Structure formats: structure tokens, C-alpha cells
Amino acid sequence: MDAIIKNFPNGMNDDADSKVERPTEDEAKAAVEVLLRWIGEDPAREGLLDTPKRVAKAYQELFSGYGHSVEEILGRTFEEVSGYDELVLVKDIPFYSHCEHHMVPVMGKAHVGYLPAGRVVGLSKIARVVDVFGKRLQTQEALTAQIAEAIDSTLKPRGVAVMIEAEHMCMVMRGVQKIGSTTLTSTFTGLFKTQPQEQARFMSMLRGRD
């Protein structure tokens, strides 16, 4: 996975490659207690006694993407496609992530397409790639680029197209507090970038009018 993740500075390293020393679970729970006191709560209150433990456990799940290798997920491909070389599109993939600026949720859908070059990958693997990168601290722009780069680097198709639409809780719960605001990002590689008709076909299939 090195060739993929080292191209991105946004916390992409797997556990094996990361130079960040992880604290212990007890240290993580102590940090939660500090935050509880900082917001004016009493960690000794009955309802909060197990909160540090619960938060630490939840963080293991919410940010589990740091412990997975996209190269392993995309490592198994299939050549028996009966000559199929047209667009493969997996759309409406739900994901949940966290903004790296405020660590509040980002929720949305990803649409991922690629043009095979003799090999295809299991459709569920595309969804897993979205999930792995989503379960890390992110910006939507970086998330979009990382998904495309991972598929492009491992599968080596003739082109990759990724579009993400998401709602950012940092815009809803704080700051400008704009409920219902959606952010769209997209990135294209290969033929999707050099041939406008392929990009147009991707957009048309997203709208269900191919």
C-alpha cells in the first residue's frame, strides 16, 4: 500500500507504517475525562462513569480505517469478464467520516466508476475502499482523491471517476449553521479526464439516463 498512501499527507499511513506512537487505552480514556471536565461536566457523575471507556471503544470503530490496507482489499481481481470493457459504476455508496478540522461527522454518498483494462474487482471491494478512507480524519477533497488514486494505482484501469456528495456537521452544528447544505466533489483520471464523452457518460449514468 506504500505507493498509494504515501502520496497523501492526511493521516493515510497504516499502523505498520505510521510513525505516530499510539497511546494506551487508559491514556485515551483519561483524555476523554479531561475533555469532560473542560466542557464543565463531572466525570464522576453516574451517567458519565463509563463514558470514557465507551468513547475510546467508539473511536476504535469510527476510525478503524487506519488499520486497513486498500492494497489488500483490491488485491484480488478477475480476468474472466467475457471481453467487457465498458464503464463499471457503483453509485450511492453511503459513508460516514469525520472532518479533520473539528472532528465532527461528515455523512454522504460516494459514486465510483472505472473503465476496466482487462480486469475487474468485486463490487463490494469498491464500497470497502470508500469505507476505509471514510473511517479516517478527512477533508472531502482529500477523500475523493484518495479513493480515485487507490483504484487507479492498484487496478490500473483506463480511467477512474469519483464523485462525492456530503453534508458536513461542522457547517450544521457550529459556525454558519446551514442545515441541508451539500458539498459536491469529483475527480477523474485516464480517459475520464482526456475524453469528455466518457465523463459525460459517467454523469449521465449517475442520473439514470444512460
Phi, psi and omega in degrees: 000349186307316184297334181275304192286333184283353175283349185238132182271000192266061174066035188273349188293136171290166181306320185294331184259346186291138177265000179277125179277120182285137175288169177283167177298323179296322178293322178296317180295323177296323178295322177296320178299320177300315179296321178299316178293324183295326179275359176101013180263167178249107181300343180274354178296144187307315183291346183250001185302320182260004183298313179304318179294317181295319181295316179300317179294318179297321180296326177300323180280314184296330182243032182290350180298337179292341183260011183238148180256121178293327179299321178291320180297318183266008187291332182259118179236171185232135179264338184280083182241013178055035177081007182294126179222020179269177184299132170252121184233125172247113185243166178060043176277111181288145176214158176229129180224187177224133178295132183286348181274322183235355180058039174248162189294149168235127183230138180183203180228144176245143176237122186233126177229153175209156177256108185299149174239056179096344181225149174232166179238153178305137185299326180295335180293326178297316179296324179292325176298315178301317182296316182298312181288329179294326183273047173218162174294133191216162154249153182295324180298315180293319179302316179299313181293322182294318179298313181297316182294321180298314180292319181296318185285325185268317183274334181052056178280181178279351177176152178229139176231130179227131173229137179233134173238128187210156174251132184255119181293342177291341175266344184261314187272342184214181175060237184286341177051057180259095181290136176088359178287130182242139178251133178247134173225152179210155173211149184224143175231165175057227184296334177294335181269327185263340181239103184305330182293329178290319177296320179295324179293320176301313181294322180294319179293328176298325180274357178077030183234034181286000000 
